[in-house]
Amino acid sequence: MNIDAAAAGAQTGYNLRSRFPSVSESDLGEIVRNYDRMSFVPSSSKTAVETLGIPQASEATAKRFERCLAATALVVRTHALIPCPAGFWLEALPSAAGSDAVERLPSIAGGIGTAFLVTPQHMVTAAHAIDEYWIGSSAFVFDLHAGCLRQPEDDLPLRYEVPAYNVAFGSTVSEHTTARRSDDIAIVTLKEPTSRLGVVIANLNRLVAHQEVAMIGCARMQPLTIVAQTEQGPAPFVHSFTEDIIRTNVDSFQGNSGSPLLDAQGHVLGVHVGITGDGRDNGSKSSPDGSGVAVASAVRVRVIGDRLAKIGAAILT
């Protein structure tokens, strides 16, 4: 199923990439030149994004994943939030353009990983991405997309701008352990409940090997990207699974830890925790389908539900 037909409608601002993103050498040269221009030429968010040629999700694709997009956030330390009239700025860190679409946008200073909302007051992320000792000074930035990129007046550096109502603040960690990969999850209680809807949970009884999956996260501490099937590449898929872990061939980068792993309908199957190598967690990087893509793992959402039950919370769908 093609979930991002070119004629599916207007673009949304959310980045889109397939399992095997690629950029030609000529494209890379243009990207580097555009970064040089962006460093000193004032431009609007729209112009900046169009100049970089970011592949963006169509309205049809964003609609499919809209609830999870709205419930997924970048985790940052509060010192990275710069108050501004519209809410907050986040410092942008332009880096050398790489070989895929993820590197076309500047990274975000103070970014730590990805998290998603499961109840109005509880976020789920990967435990290894956070520290329970500073969670009281953490923030969760929602609706962070390429359209948030700004170049302020007076030759100030590039920044991402987010309204205050899109930022929630952490209070405590209810569950936090990294004893085993299948335990690598953290449930963070927010200081105040949000008015947002949490993610929709998939029917885990229907999970099968080789089924199509997707992921939403802040790869390389950049705005949310949907990793799914595109016209340029195939969707990632389930390689194997156990009672606690799902193994897929979704490509993973720093910042993706804590991202929701989704089925094709945008329902959450688990929380992404990293690369598992050949399934024995020994650090080697094998490929289940000969593609050269390492196997990534996600803690199944059943484990998350059990942890929430321990603190008297429940996932609302």
C-alpha positions as CSV (number, residue, x, y, z in Angstrom):
1,M,0.0,0.0,0.0
2,N,1.4,3.4,-1.0
3,I,0.8,5.7,1.9
4,D,2.3,8.8,0.4
5,A,1.1,9.2,-3.2
6,A,2.5,12.4,-4.7
7,A,-1.0,13.6,-5.6
8,A,-2.5,13.0,-2.2
9,G,-2.8,16.6,-1.3
10,A,-1.0,19.5,0.3
11,Q,2.1,19.0,2.4
12,T,2.0,19.2,6.1
13,G,5.4,20.2,7.5
14,Y,6.1,16.8,9.0
15,N,9.1,15.1,7.5
16,L,8.7,11.8,5.7
17,R,11.3,9.1,5.0
18,S,11.3,5.5,3.9
19,R,13.4,2.7,5.3
20,F,16.2,3.4,2.8
21,P,16.4,7.2,2.3
22,S,19.0,8.4,-0.1
23,V,20.2,11.7,-1.6
24,S,22.3,12.0,-4.8
25,E,25.7,13.7,-4.7
26,S,24.3,16.7,-6.6
27,D,21.5,17.0,-4.1
28,L,24.1,17.0,-1.3
29,G,26.1,19.8,-2.9
30,E,22.9,21.9,-3.1
31,I,22.0,21.1,0.5
32,V,25.4,22.3,1.7
33,R,25.2,25.5,-0.4
34,N,21.7,26.1,1.1
35,Y,23.0,25.7,4.6
36,D,25.7,28.3,3.8
37,R,23.0,30.7,2.6
38,M,20.7,30.1,5.5
39,S,23.5,31.0,7.9
40,F,23.2,34.7,7.0
41,V,20.2,35.3,4.7
42,P,17.0,36.1,6.6
43,S,14.1,33.9,5.4
44,S,10.8,32.8,6.6
45,S,10.2,29.3,8.0
46,K,8.4,28.3,4.7
47,T,11.2,29.5,2.5
48,A,13.8,27.8,4.6
49,V,12.1,24.5,4.5
50,E,11.4,24.7,0.8
51,T,15.0,25.7,0.1
52,L,16.3,22.6,1.8
53,G,13.9,20.4,-0.2
54,I,12.7,18.5,2.9
55,P,10.6,15.5,1.8
56,Q,7.3,16.1,3.6
57,A,4.3,13.9,4.4
58,S,1.1,14.5,2.4
59,E,-2.1,15.3,4.2
60,A,-3.2,11.7,3.6
61,T,-0.2,10.3,5.4
62,A,-0.4,12.8,8.2
63,K,-4.1,12.0,8.6
64,R,-3.2,8.3,9.0
65,F,-0.8,9.0,11.8
66,E,-2.4,12.2,13.2
67,R,-3.2,11.0,16.7
68,C,0.3,9.7,17.3
69,L,1.9,12.8,15.7
70,A,0.0,14.9,18.2
71,A,1.0,12.7,21.1
72,T,4.7,12.4,20.3
73,A,7.3,14.9,21.7
74,L,10.9,15.7,21.7
75,V,12.5,15.4,25.2
76,V,14.7,18.3,26.2
77,R,16.2,19.8,29.4
78,T,14.3,22.9,30.5
79,H,17.5,25.0,30.2
80,A,17.3,24.6,26.5
81,L,14.0,26.5,26.3
82,I,14.5,30.2,25.5
83,P,11.4,32.3,26.4
84,C,10.1,34.4,23.5
85,P,6.9,36.3,22.9
86,A,5.3,33.3,21.1
87,G,6.3,30.8,23.7
88,F,9.8,29.3,23.5
89,W,12.7,29.1,21.1
90,L,15.0,26.1,20.8
91,E,18.4,26.7,19.4
92,A,19.1,25.1,16.0
93,L,22.4,23.5,15.4
94,P,23.1,23.3,11.6
95,S,25.4,20.4,10.9
96,A,27.1,19.0,7.8
97,A,24.5,17.6,5.4
98,G,24.7,13.8,5.3
99,S,23.4,11.1,3.0
100,D,19.8,11.1,4.0
101,A,16.8,13.3,4.5
102,V,17.1,13.3,8.3
103,E,20.2,15.5,8.1
104,R,18.7,18.2,6.0
105,L,17.4,20.1,9.1
106,P,19.4,21.5,12.0
107,S,19.4,19.5,15.2
108,I,18.0,20.9,18.4
109,A,20.3,22.0,21.2
110,G,19.4,20.2,24.5
111,G,17.5,17.4,22.7
112,I,17.6,14.0,24.5
113,G,15.2,11.7,22.8
114,T,11.6,11.0,21.9
115,A,8.6,10.3,24.1
116,F,4.8,9.7,23.6
117,L,1.7,10.4,25.6
118,V,-0.2,7.4,26.9
119,T,-2.5,9.1,29.4
120,P,-3.2,12.8,29.9
121,Q,-0.4,12.9,32.5
122,H,2.0,10.1,31.6
123,M,4.7,10.0,28.9
124,V,6.6,6.8,27.8
125,T,10.1,6.8,26.6
126,A,13.3,4.6,26.7
127,A,14.8,4.5,30.1
128,H,18.4,4.7,28.8
129,A,17.5,8.1,27.2
130,I,16.8,9.9,30.4
131,D,18.1,10.2,34.0
132,E,15.6,10.0,36.8
133,Y,17.6,12.5,38.8
134,W,17.0,15.4,36.4
135,I,13.5,14.4,35.1
136,G,12.1,17.3,37.2
137,S,13.9,19.7,34.9
138,S,12.8,18.0,31.7
139,A,10.3,19.3,29.1
140,F,8.3,17.6,26.3
141,V,7.8,19.6,23.1
142,F,4.8,18.5,21.0
143,D,3.9,19.4,17.4
144,L,7.5,20.0,16.5
145,H,7.8,19.9,12.7
146,A,9.9,21.5,10.0
147,G,7.5,24.5,9.9
148,C,8.7,25.5,13.3
149,L,12.1,26.6,11.9
150,R,12.7,30.3,12.1
151,Q,15.4,32.8,11.3
152,P,14.8,35.8,13.7
153,E,15.5,39.3,12.7
154,D,18.7,41.1,13.4
155,D,20.8,38.3,12.0
156,L,20.1,36.0,15.0
157,P,20.9,32.3,14.4
158,L,18.3,29.8,13.2
159,R,15.8,28.7,15.9
160,Y,12.8,26.5,16.3
161,E,9.8,28.4,17.7
162,V,7.0,26.6,19.6
163,P,4.0,28.0,21.5
164,A,4.0,27.6,25.2
165,Y,0.9,25.3,25.1
166,N,2.9,22.8,23.1
167,V,5.3,22.2,26.0
168,A,4.7,20.0,29.0
169,F,7.0,19.6,32.0
170,G,8.2,16.4,33.7
171,S,7.7,15.8,37.4
172,T,8.7,12.3,38.4
173,V,9.6,8.9,36.9
174,S,7.1,6.3,38.0
175,E,8.9,3.4,36.4
176,H,12.6,3.4,35.3
177,T,14.8,0.4,34.6
178,T,17.4,-0.7,32.1
179,A,18.1,-4.0,33.7
180,R,17.3,-5.8,30.4
181,R,16.4,-4.6,27.0
182,S,12.8,-5.7,27.5
183,D,12.7,-3.5,30.6
184,D,14.2,-0.4,28.9
185,I,11.2,1.8,29.4
186,A,10.4,4.8,31.6
187,I,7.0,6.2,32.5
188,V,7.2,9.9,33.3
189,T,4.5,11.7,35.2
190,L,3.9,15.3,34.0
191,K,3.5,18.2,36.5
192,E,0.1,19.0,35.0
193,P,-2.3,16.8,32.9
194,T,-2.5,17.8,29.2
195,S,-5.6,18.2,27.2
196,R,-4.1,16.0,24.5
197,L,-5.3,12.6,23.5
198,G,-2.9,9.7,24.2
199,V,-1.8,7.3,21.5
200,V,-4.1,4.5,20.2
201,I,-2.9,1.0,21.2
202,A,-2.8,-1.7,18.5
203,N,-4.5,-5.1,18.8
204,L,-1.4,-7.1,19.8
205,N,-3.2,-10.4,19.1
206,R,-2.9,-9.5,15.4
207,L,0.9,-9.0,15.3
208,V,2.5,-11.2,12.7
209,A,6.0,-11.4,11.2
210,H,6.7,-9.3,8.1
211,Q,3.7,-7.0,8.7
212,E,4.3,-3.3,7.8
213,V,5.3,-1.0,10.5
214,A,6.1,2.7,10.9
215,M,7.8,4.9,13.4
216,I,7.5,8.6,14.5
217,G,10.4,10.2,16.3
218,C,13.0,13.0,16.5
219,A,15.9,11.3,14.8
220,R,19.2,13.2,15.4
221,M,17.3,15.6,17.7
222,Q,15.4,17.1,14.7
223,P,11.7,17.7,14.2
224,L,9.3,14.7,14.0
225,T,9.8,12.4,11.1
226,I,7.5,9.7,10.0
227,V,9.4,6.6,8.9
228,A,7.0,4.7,6.6
229,Q,6.5,3.5,3.1
230,T,7.0,6.2,0.4
231,E,7.2,6.3,-3.3
232,Q,11.0,6.3,-3.0
233,G,11.3,3.3,-0.7
234,P,9.6,0.4,1.2
235,A,8.1,0.4,4.6
236,P,10.0,-1.2,7.5
237,F,8.5,-4.5,8.7
238,V,8.4,-6.9,11.7
239,H,11.3,-9.3,11.6
240,S,10.4,-11.4,14.7
241,F,8.8,-10.9,18.1
242,T,8.6,-12.4,21.6
243,E,6.3,-11.7,24.5
244,D,8.3,-8.7,25.4
245,I,10.2,-7.5,22.3
246,I,9.4,-6.7,18.7
247,R,12.3,-6.8,16.2
248,T,12.1,-4.8,13.0
249,N,14.3,-3.4,10.3
250,V,13.4,0.2,10.9
251,D,16.5,2.4,10.6
252,S,17.3,4.1,13.9
253,F,19.4,7.2,14.9
254,Q,20.3,8.9,18.0
255,G,17.2,10.7,19.2
256,N,14.8,7.9,18.1
257,S,15.1,6.2,21.5
258,G,11.6,6.3,23.0
259,S,9.8,6.7,19.6
260,P,6.5,4.9,19.2
261,L,6.6,1.9,16.9
262,L,3.3,1.8,14.9
263,D,1.3,-0.5,12.7
264,A,0.1,0.6,9.3
265,Q,-3.0,2.3,10.9
266,G,-0.9,4.4,13.2
267,H,-1.7,2.4,16.3
268,V,1.2,1.8,18.8
269,L,2.8,-1.6,19.0
270,G,5.7,-0.6,21.3
271,V,8.4,1.8,22.3
272,H,11.7,1.9,20.3
273,V,14.7,1.1,22.4
274,G,17.5,0.7,19.9
275,I,19.6,-1.7,17.9
276,T,19.6,-5.4,19.0
277,G,22.2,-6.7,16.5
278,D,21.4,-10.3,15.6
279,G,18.8,-10.6,18.3
280,R,21.3,-11.7,21.0
281,D,22.1,-8.1,22.1
282,N,25.8,-8.6,21.5
283,G,26.3,-5.3,19.5
284,S,26.7,-6.9,16.1
285,K,24.6,-5.4,13.3
286,S,23.0,-8.0,11.1
287,S,20.2,-7.7,8.6
288,P,17.1,-9.9,8.6
289,D,16.5,-9.5,4.9
290,G,20.0,-9.1,3.5
291,S,19.5,-5.3,3.1
292,G,22.3,-4.3,5.3
293,V,20.0,-2.6,7.8
294,A,20.5,-3.5,11.4
295,V,17.7,-5.1,13.5
296,A,16.0,-2.6,15.8
297,S,14.0,-3.5,18.9
298,A,10.9,-2.1,20.6
299,V,9.4,-3.0,24.0
300,R,5.9,-4.3,23.4
301,V,3.1,-2.1,24.6
302,R,1.8,-4.9,26.8
303,V,4.8,-4.3,29.0
304,I,4.0,-0.6,29.2
305,G,0.4,-1.4,30.2
306,D,1.6,-3.6,33.0
307,R,3.9,-0.8,34.3
308,L,1.0,1.7,34.2
309,A,-1.2,-0.7,36.1
310,K,1.3,-0.7,38.9
311,I,0.9,3.0,39.5
312,G,-2.8,2.9,39.1
313,A,-3.0,4.4,35.7
314,A,-4.5,3.0,32.5
315,I,-4.1,3.7,28.8
316,L,-7.2,5.4,27.5
317,T,-8.1,4.8,23.9
